[in-house]
Amino acid sequence: MPLKIALLASGSGSNAENIVNYFSHNPDFDFPVIISNKPDAFVHQRAKKLQIASFTFSREEFSDGAKVLNLLKQYNIDCIVLVGFLLKIPQTLINVFPGKIINIHPALLPKHGGKGMYGMRVHQAVCDAGDTESGITIHYVNSNYDEGSIIFQAKCPVLPTDTPDMIAEKVHALEYEHFPKVIEKLWGEKI
């Protein structure tokens, strides 16, 4: 029986597509559903191309958690991966999936994390702080933004001449390289 993983995304879904493609020849992992909080998010187009069901839930539906949980049960989901998902995960889901929800953050937590810190806001904060390095943090999800136990970090240098866009490019490269491998290592042994 493959491990069934739900992907949650709010934006373009490039990480979701990268992860699905990485596991496309691995029968131990299945990604049957992509969930978003935005009906117009490009991740829905990627889901269609990948032949994966995708659904949208409102902020209120996510906060309540019941409808989302129903859908996850329908697809027999074992684990959840946040790939650029911007809403807080409700305690309901955390209780049902303890230690089985992970997120990727585009900086080296605990720096530049928390509510409202996502995407280009994070890279701008790295620039504004004069940091000499940035990177990615893959962590478990708990009831606070970006405060779950860290699973993995990878770093990249930040030069004084780097713009937020240049930092974003370096960080995206780390995401694409490491996120699927961390998922495989983390949950591959649990199959």
N, C-alpha and C positions, 0 to 999 in steps of 0.2 A: 504494500500500500504506500503510495507516495505521500510525502508530507504536503499538505495543502496550505498554501500561503496566500493571504489576501494582501494586496498592495493598496495603500491609501495615498492619493496624490491630489494636490490642489492646482497644479500648473501644467507645464508642457509634458511632463511624464517621461523625459529622456532617461532618467535613472530607472524608471519602471521598465521601459523598453530594453535598456541595457541588461537588466537583471533577467528578464524573461529570455532574451536571446542567449545569455550566458548558460542558462539551464536547459536550453531547448533540446539538448541531446542527453540530458540526465533524467532518467525515468523516476528517480527518487524524489524529485521536487515537481510540484504542480502549482501553477498560478491561475486558478479558475476564475478569479474575479478582481476587478479594480474598482475601488470606491473613491468618489470625489465629493467635495462640498460645493463644486461649481459646475453647473450644467454646460458652460461654454469652455471649460478647460480643455486644452489640446490633448490631454491624456486620453480622452474619450476616442479621439481619432486614432491614436496609437493602439488603443485597446481593440478597435475595430480591425485595424491592419493585422494585429497579432491574433485575432479571432478569440478574444477574451471578453466575457461579459463585463459591462461597466454600468455603474449605477451612481446616481447623485442623491445626496441627502442634504437637507437644509441644516443650518447651524443649530436650530431648535431640535431637529431630529437627532443630530449628533449628541447634543447635550443630554437629551433624554436617554439615548442609547438603545432603547427597546427595538426599534425598527432595524437598526444597523445589526444588532445582535441576532435578530431573526434571520436576516440575510446571511450572516456568517454561518449560522447553524444550518441553513438550507444547503450551503456549499461545503459543509463539514470541515470548516477551516480549523487548522491546528495552530497557526501562528499569523502574526500581522507585522508587515513591514511598512513603515512610513517613509515615503519617498517624496519629500517636498510637500508634506501635508501640514496645513497651517492652523488647524483647529486643535484645541486641547482635547485629549482623549478622556472621555468620562470614566469615572471610577467604576461604573458598571462593567465596562469592557476590560478594565485593568483587573477587576476581580475574577472575571471569567477566563482571562488569558494571563495569569500571573507568570511573569518572567518569559512571556512569549510575544511581547510587543517590542519591536526595536525601531529606532529612529536614526537618521543621519543628520548631523548638524554641520554647516559649512565653516566651522572655525574650531579652534582648540579649546573646548570647554575646560574649565568653567568661564573662560573669557568669552565675551560677546555672545552670551546666551540669554534666554529668558523671553518673556512675552514681547512680541513685536520684533524680535531679532530673527530675521530670515532673509534669504536672498541677498540682494545688493545692499540692504541696510547693514548686514554683517560685514561685507567687504569694505564698505565705506567706514565703518567703525574701526576696522583693522587699520585702514589708511590713516584715519584721524588720530589713532592712538600711537602711530609711529612704530607699530610692531615690526619686528624683523622676520617673523615667521607666522604662517597661518597653516590651515590644513583642514582635516575632517575629524569628526568625532562620531563614532557609532556607539550608541548607548541604549540601555533598556529604558522604557517609558514608565514613569511613575506619575503621580498626581500633580507634579509641578513641571512647568516648562523646562526642558533641558537639564534636569537635575538627577535623572536616573543613573545608575551605576554605569561607568564607562567600560565598554567591551574592547574598543580598539581606537587608536589615533594614528594618523599619518600626517607628516609635516611637509611643507614646502616653504622655500625662502620667500621673503617679501623684500624687494629692493626699494630704496628711497624713491626711485623713479616710477614704481608700479602704480597704476591707477586701479580703482576698484574693479574695472572690467578685466584688467590683466590678472588681478588676484583671483577673480571668479573663474577665469580660464584654467589657472593652475589647480584650483580647488576642484573644479569639475573633472579634470583629468584624474585626480586622486579618487574621487567618488566612483568613476567608471572602472578604474583599476581594482579598487579594494572592496567595494560594497558587496558584489556577488561572492567574492572569495570568503569574506567574513560570514555571510549567511551560510555558505556551504560548510565552513568549518564549525560554526556555532551549532547548527541544527543537523548537519549531515550525520553526526554521531548518534543523534537521538532517534533515527529512523529505525 
